[in-house]
Amino acid sequence: MRRHLRWILGRQRLGAVRPESLGVEVATHATPLMRRLRGVDMRLQEGKVVNLHLATAAMNGWMLAPGEVFSFWRAIGRPTPRKGYRPGMILINGTLHAGTGGGLCQLSNLIHWLTLHTPLTVIERHRHNYDVFPDVDRVLPFGSGATCFYNYGDLVIRNTTSRPFQLRVEVGETDLTGGWYSDRPGDVTYRVVERAHIIRGEVWGGFTRHNVLVREVLARDGTLLGEEFMLENHAIMMYSPLLPPAPV
């Protein structure tokens, strides 16, 4: 209820899907749609793909003029069976469950990672408190995503620059792809790197994981201009780092 009241009474200017297309690529990325995970019914991943099709259709082409805001849940709305959303995998307190609209975190993760490589400002982001899967085939640094749960945990991004940005997201044959685009190149580019990564054994018998993500600011010729603190992550590990990963 508080979230809905903020949406109704808040003073944020919301962006929208607009027909014009901005042509300058700022940041792009792709993630595989299907992963065989031990103990996870593949039907949940198939449902996730359906959910991603619906969610990307609702936000593809989202335009942010200077001062406007993108909200993940305001773009999508409540994911319900009536809208076509199917059961997919969700995480609750570090355990896997089936839930309507499950798998949309893959989209919020992608958008968050893309945004870290732009001058846009993330004003709300949530992280998992549990590290569920080993780092097999992990491409991005641990803790670089943004979990979402309607409508308690949102991903909100504000355009604090003087130029417009447009989000494009699409479900392909094998990958979920996305990118931020603008009307002209920026003066700098960004590279996100992990620092201070540590896995620690705790007195209660389990393990925790910590890291910091910083963003290197680069000139167009690749010269390092400086770096910015972005995120600090802490999570309880749901597997032992001392054992080899279980087969999928």
ZINORMO-V917246 format. One record per backbone hydrogen bond with DSSP energy under -0.5 kcal/mol. NH is the residue of the N-H (numbers start at 1). CO is the residue of the C=O. If there is no record, write none. Layout:
BEGIN
NH	CO
NH	CO
END
This chain:
BEGIN
5	1
6	2
7	3
8	4
9	5
10	6
13	67
14	12
15	69
16	63
18	61
24	182
25	23
26	180
27	180
29	178
31	176
33	174
37	35
40	37
41	39
44	41
45	41
46	42
47	43
48	44
49	45
50	46
51	47
52	48
53	49
54	50
55	51
56	52
57	53
58	54
59	55
59	56
60	56
61	167
62	59
62	167
63	16
64	165
65	63
67	159
68	65
69	13
70	157
72	155
75	71
76	72
77	73
80	78
83	80
84	81
85	80
88	99
90	97
92	95
95	92
97	90
99	88
101	86
102	99
103	89
104	101
106	103
107	104
108	104
109	105
110	106
111	107
112	108
113	109
114	110
115	111
116	112
117	114
118	115
121	158
122	120
123	121
123	156
124	156
131	236
132	130
138	135
144	141
147	126
149	153
152	149
153	149
154	152
156	124
156	154
157	70
158	121
159	68
160	158
165	64
166	181
167	62
168	179
170	177
172	170
172	175
176	31
177	170
177	175
178	29
179	168
180	27
181	166
182	24
183	164
189	218
191	216
193	214
195	212
198	210
200	208
202	206
205	202
208	200
209	235
210	198
211	233
212	195
213	231
214	193
215	228
216	191
216	214
217	226
218	189
218	216
219	223
220	187
222	219
225	217
225	223
226	217
228	215
230	213
231	213
233	211
235	209
236	129
237	207
238	131
241	239
243	240
END
